[in-house]
C-alpha cells in the first residue's frame, strides 16, 4: 500500500485569466486520482494547492499540473 502524505504546491500565474483553467484542471485530475485538494488564491502568493493522498499520486499530479501550466502559458 502506498504511503499517504501532504504537499503544498504554489503557482504564480502569468495571467489572471488562466486561474480558472488551473483550478478546473486541478479539480478534474484530483478527483480522478482520488486526491483531496484544497485550493486558495491570494494576489501576493498566487495559487496554492494543498494536496493530500498517496504520495505516488501526489507526485504524478504535480508533474501533470506543471506540464499543463507550461502548455497553457506558452
ZADO-1210 file (C-alpha; in nm, 4 decimals, padded with zeros to 6 digits):
<atoms>
<atom x="00.0000" y="00.0000" z="00.0000" code="UNK" pos="1"/>
<atom x="00.1307" y="00.3458" z="-00.0921" code="UNK" pos="2"/>
<atom x="00.2194" y="00.5856" z="00.1857" code="UNK" pos="3"/>
<atom x="-00.0057" y="00.8837" z="00.2260" code="UNK" pos="4"/>
<atom x="00.1199" y="01.2347" z="00.2512" code="UNK" pos="5"/>
<atom x="00.0510" y="01.6021" z="00.2053" code="UNK" pos="6"/>
<atom x="00.2122" y="01.8551" z="-00.0221" code="UNK" pos="7"/>
<atom x="00.1640" y="02.2252" z="-00.0873" code="UNK" pos="8"/>
<atom x="00.2047" y="02.3414" z="-00.4455" code="UNK" pos="9"/>
<atom x="00.2376" y="02.7107" z="-00.5261" code="UNK" pos="10"/>
<atom x="00.1870" y="02.8557" z="-00.8724" code="UNK" pos="11"/>
<atom x="00.2270" y="03.2174" z="-00.9805" code="UNK" pos="12"/>
<atom x="00.0124" y="03.2573" z="-01.2940" code="UNK" pos="13"/>
<atom x="00.1237" y="03.4957" z="-01.5697" code="UNK" pos="14"/>
<atom x="-00.2339" y="03.5944" z="-01.6387" code="UNK" pos="15"/>
<atom x="-00.5308" y="03.6265" z="-01.4061" code="UNK" pos="16"/>
<atom x="-00.7464" y="03.4736" z="-01.6818" code="UNK" pos="17"/>
<atom x="-00.5656" y="03.1389" z="-01.6512" code="UNK" pos="18"/>
<atom x="-00.6510" y="03.0848" z="-01.2846" code="UNK" pos="19"/>
<atom x="-00.9939" y="02.9374" z="-01.3590" code="UNK" pos="20"/>
<atom x="-00.8367" y="02.6929" z="-01.6060" code="UNK" pos="21"/>
<atom x="-00.5778" y="02.5894" z="-01.3443" code="UNK" pos="22"/>
<atom x="-00.8498" y="02.5287" z="-01.0861" code="UNK" pos="23"/>
<atom x="-01.0692" y="02.3254" z="-01.3226" code="UNK" pos="24"/>
<atom x="-00.7736" y="02.1106" z="-01.4271" code="UNK" pos="25"/>
<atom x="-00.6646" y="02.0562" z="-01.0655" code="UNK" pos="26"/>
<atom x="-01.0160" y="01.9581" z="-00.9575" code="UNK" pos="27"/>
<atom x="-01.0583" y="01.7189" z="-01.2502" code="UNK" pos="28"/>
<atom x="-00.7206" y="01.5483" z="-01.2018" code="UNK" pos="29"/>
<atom x="-00.7592" y="01.5384" z="-00.8242" code="UNK" pos="30"/>
<atom x="-01.1000" y="01.3763" z="-00.8446" code="UNK" pos="31"/>
<atom x="-00.9893" y="01.1144" z="-01.0976" code="UNK" pos="32"/>
<atom x="-00.6790" y="01.0332" z="-00.8869" code="UNK" pos="33"/>
<atom x="-00.8603" y="01.0125" z="-00.5545" code="UNK" pos="34"/>
<atom x="-00.6710" y="01.3078" z="-00.4065" code="UNK" pos="35"/>
<atom x="-00.8087" y="01.5680" z="-00.1702" code="UNK" pos="36"/>
<atom x="-00.7265" y="01.9194" z="-00.2849" code="UNK" pos="37"/>
<atom x="-00.7763" y="02.2462" z="-00.1011" code="UNK" pos="38"/>
<atom x="-00.7436" y="02.5488" z="-00.3269" code="UNK" pos="39"/>
<atom x="-00.6769" y="02.9085" z="-00.2295" code="UNK" pos="40"/>
<atom x="-00.5605" y="03.2168" z="-00.4160" code="UNK" pos="41"/>
<atom x="-00.4122" y="03.5436" z="-00.2960" code="UNK" pos="42"/>
<atom x="-00.2679" y="03.8136" z="-00.5145" code="UNK" pos="43"/>
<atom x="00.0613" y="03.8190" z="-00.3240" code="UNK" pos="44"/>
<atom x="00.1386" y="03.4474" z="-00.3083" code="UNK" pos="45"/>
<atom x="-00.0542" y="03.3173" z="-00.6104" code="UNK" pos="46"/>
<atom x="-00.2458" y="02.9913" z="-00.6406" code="UNK" pos="47"/>
<atom x="-00.1951" y="02.7450" z="-00.3573" code="UNK" pos="48"/>
<atom x="-00.2962" y="02.3805" z="-00.3856" code="UNK" pos="49"/>
<atom x="-00.2777" y="02.1705" z="-00.0698" code="UNK" pos="50"/>
<atom x="-00.2894" y="01.8100" z="-00.1857" code="UNK" pos="51"/>
<atom x="-00.3264" y="01.5014" z="00.0309" code="UNK" pos="52"/>
<atom x="-00.3377" y="01.1350" z="-00.0626" code="UNK" pos="53"/>
<atom x="-00.0995" y="00.8617" z="-00.1764" code="UNK" pos="54"/>
<atom x="00.2494" y="01.0036" z="-00.2322" code="UNK" pos="55"/>
<atom x="00.2937" y="00.8498" z="-00.5765" code="UNK" pos="56"/>
<atom x="-00.0325" y="01.0040" z="-00.6961" code="UNK" pos="57"/>
<atom x="00.0615" y="01.3417" z="-00.5473" code="UNK" pos="58"/>
<atom x="00.3910" y="01.3376" z="-00.7391" code="UNK" pos="59"/>
<atom x="00.2151" y="01.2416" z="-01.0624" code="UNK" pos="60"/>
<atom x="-00.0445" y="01.5156" z="-01.0037" code="UNK" pos="61"/>
<atom x="00.2325" y="01.7721" z="-00.9530" code="UNK" pos="62"/>
<atom x="00.4017" y="01.6769" z="-01.2806" code="UNK" pos="63"/>
<atom x="00.0706" y="01.6876" z="-01.4696" code="UNK" pos="64"/>
<atom x="-00.0150" y="02.0248" z="-01.3193" code="UNK" pos="65"/>
<atom x="00.3237" y="02.1756" z="-01.4092" code="UNK" pos="66"/>
<atom x="00.3025" y="02.0394" z="-01.7662" code="UNK" pos="67"/>
<atom x="-00.0494" y="02.1817" z="-01.8051" code="UNK" pos="68"/>
<atom x="00.0591" y="02.5244" z="-01.6796" code="UNK" pos="69"/>
<atom x="00.3664" y="02.5307" z="-01.9049" code="UNK" pos="70"/>
<atom x="00.1494" y="02.4409" z="-02.2045" code="UNK" pos="71"/>
<atom x="-00.1167" y="02.6987" z="-02.1203" code="UNK" pos="72"/>
<atom x="00.1313" y="02.9830" z="-02.0669" code="UNK" pos="73"/>
<atom x="00.3311" y="02.9226" z="-02.3868" code="UNK" pos="74"/>
</atoms>
